[in-house]
Amino acid sequence: TMGMVTANFEWLAWPFLMLLAMVFAPHYLNMRISTMPEFVRRRFGPHAAEFLSWYALLATVVSWLGATLYVGSLLLSQIMGWPLWVSAVALMSVATFLTVAGGLAVVIVTDSFQSILMIAGAAIMAAIGFSHVGGLDRLLEAVPADRWALLRPTNDPDFPWHAMLLGYPVIGIWFWCTDQTIVQRVLGARNLTQGQRGALFTGFLKIVTPFIFILPGIFCFVLHPNLADPNTAFMTMVSNYLPAGMVGLIVAVLIAALVSTIDSGLNSFSTIFTLDIYVRRFRPDASPRHIKTVGRLVTIVTAAVAIGLALALTRSQRDLFSLLQSIIGYFAPPMAAVFLIGVLWRRATSTAALSTLVIGSAASLTIGFMDIFHYPSKGYWPHFLLMAFYLFAGMCAFMIVVSLLTRHAACEEALPTPAEAYRVSGTRTRGVWLGWAVLGAIMLGLYVLFD
């Protein structure tokens, strides 16, 4: 209900992130890798890759499975009137069945299906909400001017502009360019052109998100100014302003979206564990059938762990948006630093990468745990986005210094420059770059409009 500023300062980073995704796509696809740890193995050797594998598994369980399941269970409990744990078990059971049965293919299909339903359903809800508000003049009159501003003061307790300007790119680099749950979609592309066009199309889809997902929250602020719990805004709009048939559609869309997100995380976890840990360390001669069986068993065990974690997150006192963003914010700095420097700077060494991952992860996750659970006190730590940037900057500096003090190991594989990677691929990408320029211009115009 804070308005467009709550989620869409990420807009500022979006063209930049799409640019990074398209620049790095040749590295991914030309190397014919299937997971991000494999990419790190080729660049920095087996030790850094193995640590990253375990780190990626932890990040997937906490951010993609535990946090998402908590949010989904909270919403489903509001819809159905079930206890939180029952909602968690129901959602996870459906997602686990789909993942075990179909793997990445099911993930892609459910993603596509729920995206269409979500955009259509949210657009209809936004239109109905706008009609109940009473038009644009009534909306502008009822909503304070500062609720429309994307650039908020530095003393704003929730979304200071400098914290979001510095912190969101750090989160975005990890989330959109390195996290296996996202990157597996690019790795599944048939060729470089498809992978880049998919990333660019996603960028254009992000343009519509504030208008169909966040405006209903503003409408709820106007129609229900005394709403006790902001986390119930979505269901308040659904239950009060949509006809019965539409309520069913929105509920179906919500469940489809939640299941799609959870099964993506489950498939990512299973892929990394089976290919980068189990097969490589324990059973290098395992048959495809044995690997598939292990992956399914791992998926079931992971689902049970995620349910427990989702119930543990009920102790956090943050709103849903801040909770999810802060969890991601504290996982992002180590991987973002190692990935960005490793790709853009050939002098980076495996010793520096491993040291940054180990020391940086310990520092980032420890601080994140204390901040999220308010230790030693609430408000003790700076804004989580500022902390993400401070940690990222410190890790980048640390990795550069260690790289200058160490030498390359024999296990490292030098990556080509982006220009060399494109030349090897032999793919013409002029249209992709033109599309990115158009996306950047549109986003700049939106920021000027909502300044």
Disulfide bonds with the S-S distance in Angstrom:
none
